[in-house]
Amino acid sequence: MKRIEIIDRIGAKYNVGNIESGEFSYSIALKSIGKNIKDYQKATSGSQHQYLDIKFENERLSILVECKNKFSKWDKFKIQKQLQDYVRFEKAYSDKKIVAILVETEGDDLWVWYGQSVIIDEEHRINEETKLKTFEEYEEICFGKVNDKIKVIDAIKILNEKLHSDGVNEKLRSQFVGTCLLALKNGLVYENVKETINASTGKSLKSADVVLNGIKNILEGLLTKSGSLNKASKLAVLNNKVLDDQDIQSLTYAELSDILKFIDNNIIPFINDKNTAGQDLLNLFFTTFNKYVGKSDKNQAFTPDHICGFMSKVIGVNKHSRVLDPCCGSGAFLVRAMTDAMDDCETEDERELVKREQIFGIEYEEGAFGLSSTNMLIHGDGNSNVVQDSLFNRAKWIENSNINRVLMNPPYNATKKFCNPEYTKNWDSKKKEDPSKGFHFVEWVARHVSPHCKLAVLLPMQAAIGNSGEVKEFKKKMLENYTLEAVFSLPVEIFYPGAAAVAVCMVFDLSQKHEKVNKETFFGYYRDDKFTKRKGLGRIELTDDNGNSLWAKAEEIWLDLYKNRKAVPGLSVMKKITFNDEWLAEAYMETDYSALETADFQKVLNSHLAYLVKEGNVYED
C-alpha cells in the first residue's frame, strides 16, 4: 500500500507532519514542550529512531504508522522495537491514546497494536486486524460509542428494579452485583445447574447454593492469585456480609440465574478490560450503579469516573507513580490511577509491577472496603495493597510506601470516630462534625507521604472560601509547608443524585513552601463538563450531532489551560493568594461578556422572580 493510499484511507484531515518530507520528528516535537528526546531513547534500540513515517491525530487519539517495503526483508524484532520507540516518544509528548501500525508499501500486510499500554510485540499484536481502518473507526475502538454508555446506564435501572423485586436490600446491591460481574468474567457456570451433594457434609446442595459456592470459589482464587493483603478479612466481607446474607441466601435458583443472565447479556458484552473503552464502560457501570442504588443517602459523594480521570491527568499519573487514596470508598480513584499507569507501561512485567506494588488504598467502612476490593479485581487486580483501617492508624505504612501521587475525596462532615484523634481531643462538647470540612485529612496525609508528592483532592466549596477559623487554620498550615498549584471549581451537582455538596479540586505540590515558590496559583472555572442530569441515573454525558463525546473536548480545554497556565475570561485566571483569601476562580475571574446571550439575562430574572415568590414578596393573582 503506497503512502498516499495510507493517508487517504485513515484520513488526510488528521495527518500531521512537522518536517518538509511530511514525516513527524519527535526530536522537534519533544523540544517544543521542553523535553529532550535523548531522555526517552533506549540503548537497546539505538538513537537513530526519531522520524515517524506518518502520524494522524485529533484531540484524544494519535495513530502512528511506520512503513516498510516488505516485512520479510526486515528483522521482525528490530522493526517492532523501532515502533515501540515511537510509542514511548508519543507518551512523553502527549496524553493521547495510541494506535500503532506497521504497514507494507510493497504488499498488503499490516500489524496493529492498541489498547492498554500498547506493548509492541507478537503477544500483544491484534491478529484480527488485517485491513487498514479509518481514523474514526480506530477512535471508536479505543473510546467506544457514547451510545454504548447509554445502553449500560439504561441496563442499570432495570437491574436495580430486578434486585428490588427479588428482595435484595439496597445496601447489598452494589457489592452483590460486583461479585456477580467478577465471577461471570472468570467463567462462572450458572445455567442448567443441578442439585448435588456437599462433599464435606453429605447434605444436599440446592442449585442456587451450587452457584453461590461457585462465586465464592472464584473470589478466593482471585484473592490468592493477587497475593492480596488481608485476604481473610476481604473474603469475610465478601462472603459473610454479602453472599451469606439472608437476602442473597433466600434467592431461588430461578431468581439468581435470571439476575446473572441479565448481567451476562446486558453488561458483560460492553466490557472488555483489555482496552480503554472497556475499562471506561466498566468504571461507568460501577460508579453509576453505586450512585443509583444509594441515591437516598445524601451524604454519599461518589466521584464520577470522568472527574477521576481528569484529576489523574492533572497530577501526571504514569508507570512510575506510587498512588495512594487514603479514603478510597468504592475504589474509583485507584482504578483510574491503575488504568492510567498501566497505559504508560511497555512490558507485561511493568504492568504487573503497577498492579502489585504501586497502588495503595485505605478504607475505614467495611462495606465500602469490600466494594473497593471487588472493583479492583474486576479491573484486573491491583487490590494487593488495599486495606481496611483508619488512615490515622497507618502512618508508618504510608511513610514506608514512598507515595508520590495522592488522589482523594475525604468525608466533608465526618463524625468524631472517623477523624484524627490528635485533632478531636481538643474539640468541645458541641462539636459533632469535622469543622475543617475534610481539610484535616488532607493536611495529615501531606505530612506522611513523600515530600516529592503531588496531591489532588476534592473538597467542599466552604473549604476554599475559608470563612471559619478551623478551615483558615488548615489553609494556613498547607501554605506554610506546601504549594497550592491550582483550584478547579467543578460542576455544581457533581455528585448528583448523592451528596448535595458543591466541590472544588485543589492541587498541591508538596515539595516546597508556597511563599518560597512565590508564584501565582491557577484557578479554573470548570463548571460545564458537558454532562446533564437524567432522572434516577445521575449525570449523563452529552454528545454532538454525530454522537461524539462533548466531554472529551471540554477535558482537552481544561487540561490545556491548566498545563499552560492560560488566563481566559470566563474560564481561568492566575492569582497570587494567601490563606486569608478565597481559593476560588469566581473571586478573581473576568466575565466574558461576549459569551452572554439574552437567555442568560432571562435565566437570572426568572431565578430572582422565583426567589421573590418563595419569600412572599410577590403574589400571583
Stockholm file with secondary structure:
# STOCKHOLM 1.0

chainA/1-621         MKRIEIIDRIGAKYNVGNIESGEFSYSIALKSIGKNIKDYQKATSGSQHQYLDIKFENERLSILVECKNKFSKWDKFKIQKQLQDYVRFEKAYSDKKIVAILVETEGDDLWVWYGQSVIIDEEHRINEETKLKTFEEYEEICFGKVNDKIKVIDAIKILNEKLHSDGVNEKLRSQFVGTCLLALKNGLVYENVKETINASTGKSLKSADVVLNGIKNILEGLLTKSGSLNKASKLAVLNNKVLDDQDIQSLTYAELSDILKFIDNNIIPFINDKNTAGQDLLNLFFTTFNKYVGKSDKNQAFTPDHICGFMSKVIGVNKHSRVLDPCCGSGAFLVRAMTDAMDDCETEDERELVKREQIFGIEYEEGAFGLSSTNMLIHGDGNSNVVQDSLFNRAKWIENSNINRVLMNPPYNATKKFCNPEYTKNWDSKKKEDPSKGFHFVEWVARHVSPHCKLAVLLPMQAAIGNSGEVKEFKKKMLENYTLEAVFSLPVEIFYPGAAAVAVCMVFDLSQKHEKVNKETFFGYYRDDKFTKRKGLGRIELTDDNGNSLWAKAEEIWLDLYKNRKAVPGLSVMKKITFNDEWLAEAYMETDYSALETADFQKVLNSHLAYLVKEGNVYED
#=GR chainA/1-621 SS CCHHHHHHHHCGGGEECSSTTSCEEHHHHHHHTTCCGGGTCCGGGCSCCCEESEEEECSSEEEEEEEESCGGGSCHHHHHHHHHHHHHHHHHHCCCEEEEEEEESSSSCEEEECSSSCCCSTTTSCTTCCSCCCHHHHHHHHHCCHHHHHHHHHHHHHHHHHHHHTTCCHHHHHHHHHHHHHHHHTTCCCTTCCCEECTTTCCEECHHHHHHHHHHHHHHHHHHHHTCTTHHHHHHHHIIIIITSHHHHTCCHHHHHHHHHHHHHHTGGGCCTTSHHHHHHHHHHHHHHHHHHTTTCTTCCCCCHHHHHHHHHHTTCCTTCCEEETTCTTSHHHHHHHHHHHHTCSSHHHHHHHHHHSEEEEECSHHHHHHHHHHHHHTTCCCTTEEESCGGGCHHHHHHTTCCEEEECCCSSCBGGGSCHHHHTTCCTTCCBCTTTTHHHHHHHHHHSCTTCEEEEEEEHHHHHCCSHHHHHHHHHHHHHSEEEEEEECCTTTTTTSCCCCEEEEEEETTSCHHHHCCCEEEEECCCCSEEEETTTEEEECBCTTSCBHHHHHHHHHHHHHHTTCCCTTTEEEECCCTTSCCCGGGTCCCCGGGCCHHHHHHHHHHHHHHHHHHTSSCCC
#=GC SS_cons         CCHHHHHHHHCGGGEECSSTTSCEEHHHHHHHTTCCGGGTCCGGGCSCCCEESEEEECSSEEEEEEEESCGGGSCHHHHHHHHHHHHHHHHHHCCCEEEEEEEESSSSCEEEECSSSCCCSTTTSCTTCCSCCCHHHHHHHHHCCHHHHHHHHHHHHHHHHHHHHTTCCHHHHHHHHHHHHHHHHTTCCCTTCCCEECTTTCCEECHHHHHHHHHHHHHHHHHHHHTCTTHHHHHHHHIIIIITSHHHHTCCHHHHHHHHHHHHHHTGGGCCTTSHHHHHHHHHHHHHHHHHHTTTCTTCCCCCHHHHHHHHHHTTCCTTCCEEETTCTTSHHHHHHHHHHHHTCSSHHHHHHHHHHSEEEEECSHHHHHHHHHHHHHTTCCCTTEEESCGGGCHHHHHHTTCCEEEECCCSSCBGGGSCHHHHTTCCTTCCBCTTTTHHHHHHHHHHSCTTCEEEEEEEHHHHHCCSHHHHHHHHHHHHHSEEEEEEECCTTTTTTSCCCCEEEEEEETTSCHHHHCCCEEEEECCCCSEEEETTTEEEECBCTTSCBHHHHHHHHHHHHHHTTCCCTTTEEEECCCTTSCCCGGGTCCCCGGGCCHHHHHHHHHHHHHHHHHHTSSCCC
//
